[in-house]
Amino acid sequence: MKPNWLRNTTVSAFFLILVSSLNTASACTKNNHVRPSELIADEVDQLMKEKNYQKLDALYVKYSRPTAKTADGISPLSPFFSGIAQSFNVLCINAKHSDEEWLAHQASLSAWRDAFPKSVGAKLALALFATEYAWYARGSGYSSTVSDASLALFKQRMASAKQQFDEMAGPGKNNPAWYEGMLTVGLAQGWAPARFNALYAKASKLDPYYLDIHYANTAYHAAKWYGSDQEERAAINRAVQLTKAQLGQAMYTRLYWTIGRSPAMFKAGGADWTRMKTGFEDFLRLAPSAFTRNNYAKYACMAGDKPTLRQQLALLGSDLDPKKWDDDYHYAYCTAYAKLSGLDDKPQCFTRASSGAYYCE
């Protein structure tokens, strides 16, 4: 049987992995960035644009120290490499780039490597770029929409990425970004579970707070890839166990925030709203932000928790922002839902804020 990613996936693994320390919306625009990890990514983004490779490499060395942690409790190497991707707007859902632009970004990374030939950071950035460039060739649609030529190019570029990671295996095996890259390759190439799981175990032991490894592992074990809903839940629970000392239940919320986008996620066998709610509180304790609180309100609405929805809307005040919700329709429904007095009352009709359109269920 063909691996799931060849049959029916509609999600780019690259997107799933990179979304960890920076949400996609804020990665496209730096406005109102307040979380420590976001500020690191913004700094790296600026250094890349300035081609200040000396300071960039110095930051990489600083963030590679085993004890390094951001104020919001994660490995700073994660937002460091997210910042490099951010400099190219790779994290933007709607970003479109030509091959020439991809190659120009690669040339900029190569210039960093050439300026510092011994830099592990530059080599890792180039290898991670190769995985991103591979996903660009494939796209994120159903396999039936991918041409043979695009699939061949995807495999070729991913093989190139693996070769680059293999060539730096010595110093790389002391760096969680190397493991993230190899897990991405394993996901793309459909490695056997034993091989993939062994690599994830080593990565987790090295640095469980390099959160990208947990996104890769969760994606691998999802039903749309090589696992099942049960395996995906087990992967999420393992990620929480590995990070709860510093993050509490925040990892539970981070992962379900990534994979769940509708009220159906809270049905039997899905996300546990009580845990996710606790995770939002842990998330806000570590790094308060209007973006997180807007999403807290949104998921409370999805879960049908009207008291929490009302509480979060009140706490948001002027920071309530429909742009931070999945869509304007959802925002309009949830704000109307919160205004109804009965806990079980749902709006029959409501107005869509952006257009003024009137909707009835």
N, C-alpha and C positions, 0 to 999 in steps of 0.2 A: 504494500500500500504506500502511496506517495505521502511524504510529510504534509502536514496540514497547510503549511505556508505555500506549498505548491498548488494546493487544491482550492482553498477558499478564503485566505486571509484578506482582510480589507484594512489592516492596520500596519503601519510601518513600525518595525521594532525599534528603529533608530529614534523615532518620536517617543515611543514608550520609555526608552532608557534615558534620553536626555531631559525629559520633562521633570525629573526628580527634584532638583534643587531650585529650578526656576520654572514658574508656570509659563505656558506658551504666550499668553497675552502680554505679561510684563516683560518677557524676553524680547518681544518685538518693539517695545517702546520703554524707555528707561524712566518715564515719568513716575514719580511717587514711589520709587524703590526705597525701602526702609530696612528690609531684612538684611542681616550681616552677609549672608550668602549672596544676595542680590548685589550688594555693594562691591563685593569681591569680583563678581562677574562683570560689573560695569567698569571697574578699574582695568581688568584684563582686556576687555573690549576696547577701551581707549588706548591702551598700550599697543595693541595689535594695529589699530588704525594709524597710530603715530610711528609704527615700525620701531618702537623702542625695545629692541630685543634684549638689550643688556638688563634693563629693569624687569622685563618679562621673565627672563631666565632666573634672575635673583628671586623673584616671587615664587617661581616653581620650586626652587631649592628650599625656600622658607616653608612653603606649604607641604613639602614632602616629609618633613620631620614627623616621626611616629606619634608624637604627643600633640601635634597641631590639631586644633578644633576651632570652628567658628563659634561665635557667641550663641548661635542657635543650635549648637550641638552636633554639627556634622563635619566630615573631613573637608578642609578648604580646597583640596584638589578637585573635588566635584564641581563647585562653582568656578574654579580656575579654568577647567576645560570647557565648561558651559559658556564662559565668557569668550573663549576663542570661537566657539560655534556662533555665539551671539554676534560677534563682529562681522559675521557673514550672513546674519539673519537666518541661519539654518533652523532655529527654533520656531520661527514664525510659520503658522499653519498655511498662510496664503502666500508665502514668499515664493517667487518664481525666479530662477536664475538660468542664464545661458551656460553652455559648456565653457565659454570664454571666461565667464565670471568664476565658475568653479576652479578653473585652471589658474586664474589670477590669485585666488585665495590659496591654492596649493603652492604657488610661487612665493607668496608671502611667508608661508610656513617653512618652505625650503630655505628662504633667506635667513630665517632665524637659525635653522640647523647649520647653515654654512657659516654664520657668524660665530656660532658656538658648537663646533663639531662634536664635542663630547657631551652635549646636552641631551639627557634622557627625555627631558620635557619636550624638546623640539621633535625628537623621533617619535614619541608617543602621540604628539599632536598630528604628525603626518600619517601615522598608522590609523588613528581614529578618523582622520579625514578620509582615508581610503574606504572605511566602512560606510561613512556618510555618502560618499560619491557612488558607492555600490547601490545603496538604497535609492539614490536619485535615479540611477539607470533603470531600476526595476519599477519604481513607483509604488503606490500603496493600494492599488485596486485589486479586484479579484484576479486570480491567476489567469482566468480566461481572457482578461484584457491585456495581458502582458505578452508582447511578441516574443518569438524565439530569439530574435537578435538582442532584445533588451534583457531577457533572462540570461543569455550567454554572457553579456557584458556585466551583469550583476554578479554572476559566479566568478568571472575573471577578476573583477575588482576586489571581491571579497577574498579570493585566493591571494591576491597581492597584499591585502591587509594582513592576512594570517602570516605570510612570509615575513613581513616587516616586524610583526610581534615576535615571531620565532627568532629572528635575528637579534632581538634585544632581550631574550629570555633571561639572561643572567641578571642584569640590573633590574629588569622589568619585574621579576618575581618578588621584588621588595616594594612594589608599587601597586596600589589597588587599581589605578587607571589601566595598567597593563591587563589585569584580570577582567576589568570591565570590557576592554576591547576584545579579549579572547572569548568572553561569554557572548558578546555580540556576534562574533564569527561563528561560534558554536550554534547559536540560535539560527543564524542564516544558513549554515551548512547542514543542519539537522543531525548534530552529533547524538550518539547513543546516550540515554539517560545516565548511565554509570559514569561516562566520561564527563558529561556536562556537570553532573552533581558533585563530582570530585573536585572540579575546578572551582565551583561555587563555594564548597566547604573551605578550600584553601583561602579564597578571597575573603570570606567571612571571618576567618581566624586572623587574617592580616589586619583588616580594618572594617568592622561591621558598619561603621558610620560613613563609609563611602557608599552613599545610598543607591547609586546607579546599579550596583551589582544586584540589589534586591529587585529592581525593576526588570532587569534582564531575566532573573530567575523566575519571577512571577509570570512574565510573558511566555517563557519556555514551557511552563507547566499549565498554561491555559488551554482550554479545549480547542481554541482556534489555531493552536500550534501543535504541541506534541503531547499534551496532557488531558486533563478533564477538569470540570468545575471543582471536584473534590481535591484534586492535586493543586489547583490554583489557590484554594482556601488554605491548604496546608502550607504552601509557599509563603503566603501572606502571614500566617501565624508564626512561621519560623522567623521571618524578617522582624516581626514585632518582638519576639523573644530575644533576638540578637541585639536589639537596639533599645529595649525598654529601660535600661539603667539610666540613660540620659534623655531619651525621647518619650518615655511612657508609652501611651497608645498612639502617638503621633504618626508612626509608620503605618499603622492600620488605616488611619484616615488618609494619609498620602497615597497609599496604593489603591484604595477603593475610589478615591477622588479621581484617579487616573483612569480606572477601568469602568466605572459606573457613571452613567449619564442620564438615568431615568428612574422613576419610582419603582420600576420592576426590580431594581437591584436590592430592594429591601424585602422582597418576597421570601418565602421559606427557602432556606438553603443559601441565601445570598448574604449581603452585608448585615451586620448587627448594628442597628442604629445606636444602641446604648454605648457600645465600644467606640463607634465612630464619633459620637458626640464627645466622649471623654477625650478622644484623640484631637478633636478641634480645640478643646480647652488646653490640652498640653501644647499644641502647636502655637496657640496664642500666648501662652505663658512664656514660651521660648523666644518667640518673635512676633509681637503684636503687629498686625497690618490690616488695613481696610480690605485688601483683596481677600485675605483668609476669612475675615468676618463676613464679607458678602457671600462667600461660598458656604460658610457655616449656615447662614440664613437660607440659602438656596437648598442645601441638603436637608435642613429641618423641614422645609416645605415638602420636598420629595418624600420624606419619611412620614408625613402627616402629623408632625409634632408642632401643632400651632402655638403652644405656650413658648417653646424655644424660638420659633420663628419670630414671634412678637418681641421676645426679649432681645434677639439679635438686631432686629430692625430698629428698636429703640436705642440700643447701644451704638449703632451705626450713625444715626442722626443724619447730618449732612454728607457723611461718607457713603451713604447708600448710593450705589452706582449701577445702573442697568448694564453698562458696558462690561462689568465684571461677572455677569451672569451668562449662562450658556446662550440664551437668546431672549429677545425682547418679549416674546409671547409668554415664556416661562416667568419672566420678571413681573409682567402685568398680572398673570394669574395668581402668583404667590402674594403679591402685595394686596390684591383684592381679597384673597383667602384670609389673610391675617386680620382684616378689618371686620370680618363677620363675627358676631358675638358668640355663637355656639361653637363648641370645640369640634363638633362633627359637621358644622355647616360648611358647604363649599359654594363658591360663586357660580351662579348660572350664567352670568354675563359679565364682561369686563372690557376695559378699553386698553388697547395696545399703545404704550406710551409714545413710541417713536413716530407712529403714523396717525394716531388718533382713531384707528380702525376699531370698530365695536364687534366683539366676539361673544357668542353664546355657545355653551356646551351642548 
